[in-house]
Amino acid sequence: MESLIIVAVVVVVFLVIVAVVLVGARRFQPGEEDPLAARLAEISERGEVVSLEEIELSQPFSQRVLIPIIRRLGDISSRFTPQHVLESTTRRLELAGSPGRVDASMFLASRFVSAVILGGLLAVIFAFTDRWSVGVEVLVNIGFIVLGFFFPQIWLKSRIDRRQKEIRKSMPDALDLLTICVEAGLGFDAALSKVIEKWDNELSMAFARAIREIQLGKLRREALKIMSDRIGLTEMTSFVAAVIQSEQLGVSMAKVLRIQADQMRIKRRQVAEEAARKAPIRMILPMGIFIFPPIFIILLTPAALRIMNAFSGGF
């Protein structure tokens, strides 16, 4: 029991460290203010004279120490990492919405850092305890090192799935608002701006980035294609293709948006029905682990006691 408590404490400490790093390294989404710029503006408004060192010390520990260390390790590891691995990691980070101030090299370096942290914590704990043999401790430590190495990858995969799920869920409502705005006489870019003003989610952030690229001079179809590539959903790809075709062929944009909204709503309902059908199958394992054993204990314990009393009375 004490060994399980020790392992649980190690896992909790590791997750806290990872959470601190990720929160401190969070990339500020469009529309959010840089805390360093806010700090400089606040100091300038108050008329205080401070040095650059004081401004640096006012930042969190993760920004001053942890992130530069990981960035330096990322620069070193990128020299020995194949180019296709960096490109695929960059692609996955884009699908996740570019979480944190993390590029591909930093993310790959964080996998080694998390493995070393988790393995080092467990080694320190094993050094002060004598519950298991050396061979068991080495095997457990290797297992947790492997877990720490793959933990950033698992986290990134869950981030991608969560972002795509949120975008898929909000697309029909956003297309309804787009349709209403276009039918009211607004242009497509102005209608996208209305969606950005109405909501604050992953889809509105993707639209805001596309609008900013269009304002900087990129063609609309190129900006929309890049946006669909950054999201990685078939629904978004079909929506962008329909918008580009309507622009090239001169078809009514409002009609195309209405058809796309209906299709997205049908797709969302189908996804919900599919998840509902999978729910009973996914419940089998938790029921087998957490529900059936207590039921067997409650039902069979009285009969077992009666049998034991009957045999003991006979002897």
C-alpha positions in Angstrom: 0.0 0.0 0.0 2.8 2.4 0.9 4.5 1.7 -2.5 1.2 2.6 -4.3 1.0 5.8 -2.4 4.6 6.7 -3.3 3.9 6.0 -7.0 0.7 8.1 -6.8 2.6 11.0 -5.2 5.3 10.8 -8.0 2.6 11.0 -10.7 0.8 13.9 -9.0 4.1 15.8 -8.7 5.0 15.2 -12.3 1.5 16.3 -13.5 1.8 19.5 -11.4 5.2 20.3 -12.9 3.9 19.7 -16.4 0.8 21.9 -15.7 3.0 24.7 -14.4 5.2 24.6 -17.5 2.2 24.5 -19.9 0.4 27.3 -18.2 3.5 29.4 -18.1 4.2 28.7 -21.7 0.7 29.4 -23.0 0.6 31.2 -26.3 -1.7 34.1 -26.2 -4.5 33.7 -28.8 -5.6 36.5 -31.1 -7.2 39.4 -29.2 -5.3 38.6 -25.9 -2.7 40.9 -24.5 0.9 40.1 -23.9 1.6 40.2 -20.2 5.1 41.7 -20.7 3.6 44.5 -22.9 0.9 45.1 -20.3 3.5 45.3 -17.6 5.6 47.8 -19.6 2.4 49.9 -20.3 1.5 49.8 -16.6 5.0 50.9 -15.5 5.1 53.7 -18.1 1.7 55.0 -17.0 2.8 55.2 -13.4 6.0 57.0 -14.5 8.3 54.5 -12.7 11.9 54.1 -13.8 12.8 50.4 -13.8 15.5 48.4 -15.3 15.2 45.5 -17.7 16.4 43.2 -15.0 13.5 44.1 -12.7 11.0 43.6 -15.5 12.5 40.1 -16.2 12.4 39.2 -12.5 8.7 40.2 -12.4 7.9 37.4 -14.8 6.9 33.9 -13.5 9.6 31.3 -12.8 8.6 29.2 -15.8 9.1 32.1 -18.2 12.4 33.1 -16.7 14.0 29.6 -16.2 12.1 26.6 -17.5 11.0 27.9 -20.9 14.6 29.2 -21.9 16.1 25.8 -20.8 13.6 23.9 -22.9 14.1 26.2 -25.8 17.8 25.8 -25.6 17.5 22.0 -25.5 15.1 22.2 -28.4 17.7 24.1 -30.5 20.3 21.5 -29.7 18.0 18.5 -30.4 16.8 20.1 -33.7 20.3 19.7 -35.1 20.0 15.9 -34.8 16.3 15.5 -35.6 15.3 14.5 -39.1 13.5 17.2 -41.1 10.3 15.1 -41.7 10.0 14.6 -37.9 10.1 18.4 -37.3 7.6 18.9 -40.1 5.1 16.3 -38.8 5.4 17.7 -35.2 4.8 21.3 -36.5 1.8 20.0 -38.3 0.4 18.4 -35.2 1.1 21.5 -33.2 -0.9 23.5 -35.8 -3.8 21.0 -35.5 -3.7 21.5 -31.8 -4.0 25.3 -32.2 -0.3 26.0 -31.4 -0.6 25.6 -27.6 2.0 27.4 -25.6 5.1 29.2 -26.9 6.2 25.9 -28.3 7.7 25.0 -31.7 8.5 21.6 -32.9 12.0 21.5 -31.5 10.9 22.6 -28.1 8.1 20.0 -28.0 10.5 17.2 -28.9 12.9 18.4 -26.2 10.0 18.5 -23.7 9.5 14.8 -24.1 13.0 14.1 -22.9 12.7 16.7 -20.1 9.5 15.1 -18.8 11.1 11.6 -19.0 14.1 12.8 -17.0 11.9 14.6 -14.4 9.6 11.6 -13.8 12.5 9.1 -13.8 14.6 11.4 -11.5 11.7 11.9 -9.0 11.1 8.2 -8.8 14.8 7.4 -8.4 15.1 9.9 -5.5 12.0 8.3 -3.8 13.4 4.8 -4.3 16.7 6.0 -2.8 15.0 6.8 0.5 12.8 3.7 0.6 13.6 0.0 0.8 10.3 -1.6 -0.1 11.2 -3.3 -3.4 14.2 -5.1 -4.7 16.7 -3.3 -7.0 15.4 -5.2 -10.1 11.8 -4.2 -9.4 12.8 -0.6 -8.8 14.7 -0.4 -12.0 11.8 -1.9 -14.0 9.3 0.5 -12.4 11.7 3.4 -13.1 12.1 2.4 -16.7 8.3 2.2 -17.1 7.8 5.7 -15.7 10.6 7.1 -17.9 8.8 5.7 -20.9 5.5 7.1 -19.6 7.1 10.6 -19.2 8.6 10.4 -22.7 5.2 9.7 -24.3 3.2 11.9 -22.0 3.6 15.1 -24.1 2.6 13.2 -27.2 -0.6 11.8 -25.5 -1.4 15.3 -24.3 -1.0 16.8 -27.8 -3.3 14.1 -29.2 -6.0 14.8 -26.7 -5.6 18.6 -27.4 -6.1 18.0 -31.1 -9.2 15.8 -30.5 -10.7 18.3 -28.1 -10.1 21.2 -30.5 -11.5 19.4 -33.5 -14.5 18.3 -31.5 -15.2 21.9 -30.3 -14.9 23.2 -33.9 -17.2 20.5 -35.3 -19.8 21.2 -32.6 -19.8 25.0 -33.2 -19.7 25.0 -37.0 -23.5 24.7 -37.7 -24.3 27.7 -35.5 -21.5 29.7 -36.9 -22.7 29.0 -40.5 -26.2 30.0 -39.5 -24.9 33.3 -38.4 -22.8 33.7 -41.5 -25.9 33.0 -43.6 -28.0 35.5 -41.8 -25.3 38.2 -42.1 -24.8 37.5 -45.8 -28.5 37.6 -46.5 -28.7 40.9 -44.7 -26.3 42.4 -47.2 -22.9 42.0 -45.6 -19.9 40.7 -47.4 -18.3 37.4 -46.6 -15.3 39.0 -44.7 -17.7 41.2 -42.7 -19.9 38.2 -41.9 -16.8 36.4 -40.6 -16.0 39.4 -38.4 -19.5 39.2 -36.9 -18.9 35.6 -36.1 -15.7 36.5 -34.4 -17.4 39.2 -32.4 -20.3 36.8 -31.4 -18.2 33.9 -30.1 -14.9 33.2 -28.4 -13.9 29.7 -29.2 -11.5 27.7 -31.4 -13.6 28.3 -34.5 -13.8 32.1 -34.0 -10.0 32.2 -33.4 -9.4 30.3 -36.7 -11.7 32.7 -38.5 -9.9 35.7 -36.9 -6.5 34.4 -38.0 -7.8 33.9 -41.6 -9.3 37.5 -41.6 -6.0 38.9 -40.4 -4.1 37.1 -43.2 -6.6 38.5 -45.7 -6.1 42.0 -44.4 -2.4 41.6 -44.7 -2.8 40.9 -48.4 -3.3 37.2 -48.8 -5.9 36.0 -51.2 -9.2 34.9 -49.6 -9.1 31.4 -51.1 -5.5 30.9 -50.0 -6.2 32.1 -46.5 -9.3 29.8 -46.3 -7.3 26.8 -47.6 -4.6 27.4 -45.0 -7.2 27.7 -42.3 -8.8 24.3 -43.2 -5.3 22.7 -43.2 -4.7 24.1 -39.7 -7.9 22.6 -38.5 -7.8 19.2 -40.3 -11.5 18.5 -40.4 -13.4 17.2 -43.5 -16.3 19.4 -42.6 -14.1 22.5 -42.8 -12.5 21.3 -46.0 -15.8 20.9 -47.7 -17.0 24.3 -46.4 -13.9 26.1 -47.7 -14.2 24.3 -51.1 -17.9 25.3 -51.4 -17.1 28.9 -50.6 -14.2 29.0 -53.1 -16.4 27.4 -55.8 -19.2 29.8 -55.2 -16.8 32.8 -55.5 -15.3 31.5 -58.7 -18.6 30.4 -60.4 -20.7 33.4 -59.2 -23.2 31.3 -57.2 -25.2 32.9 -54.4 -23.1 32.9 -51.3 -26.1 32.9 -49.0 -27.5 29.8 -50.7 -24.2 27.9 -50.4 -23.9 28.8 -46.8 -27.4 27.7 -46.0 -26.7 24.3 -47.7 -23.4 23.9 -45.8 -25.1 24.8 -42.5 -27.8 22.1 -43.1 -25.1 19.5 -44.0 -23.0 20.4 -40.9 -26.1 20.0 -38.7 -26.8 16.6 -40.1 -23.1 15.6 -39.7 -23.2 16.8 -36.1 -26.3 14.7 -35.4 -24.7 11.7 -37.0 -21.6 12.0 -34.9 -23.7 12.3 -31.8 -25.7 9.2 -32.7 -22.5 7.3 -33.4 -21.1 8.3 -30.0 -24.4 7.1 -28.4 -24.1 3.7 -30.1 -20.6 3.3 -28.9 -21.5 4.2 -25.3 -22.8 0.7 -24.2 -19.6 -0.9 -25.6 -17.4 1.5 -23.8 -19.3 0.9 -20.5 -18.5 -2.8 -20.5 -15.0 -2.4 -19.1 -15.9 0.0 -16.3 -18.9 -2.2 -15.4 -16.7 -5.3 -15.3 -14.1 -3.6 -13.1 -16.1 -1.4 -10.7 -19.8 -2.7 -10.8 -19.9 -6.4 -11.1 -17.3 -7.3 -8.4 -19.2 -5.3 -5.7 -22.5 -6.9 -6.8 -21.0 -10.4 -6.6 -19.6 -9.6 -3.1 -23.0 -8.3 -1.9 -24.9 -11.3 -3.3 -22.5 -14.1 -2.6 -21.1 -13.1 0.8 -24.2 -14.1 2.8 -24.4 -17.5 1.0 -20.7 -18.1 1.6 -21.1 -17.3 5.3 -24.0 -19.7 5.6 -22.0 -22.4 3.9 -19.1 -21.8 6.2 -21.3 -21.9 9.3 -23.0 -25.1 8.1 -19.7 -26.9 7.6 -18.2 -25.6 10.9 -21.4 -26.7 12.8 -21.1 -30.2 11.2 -17.5 -30.6 12.4 
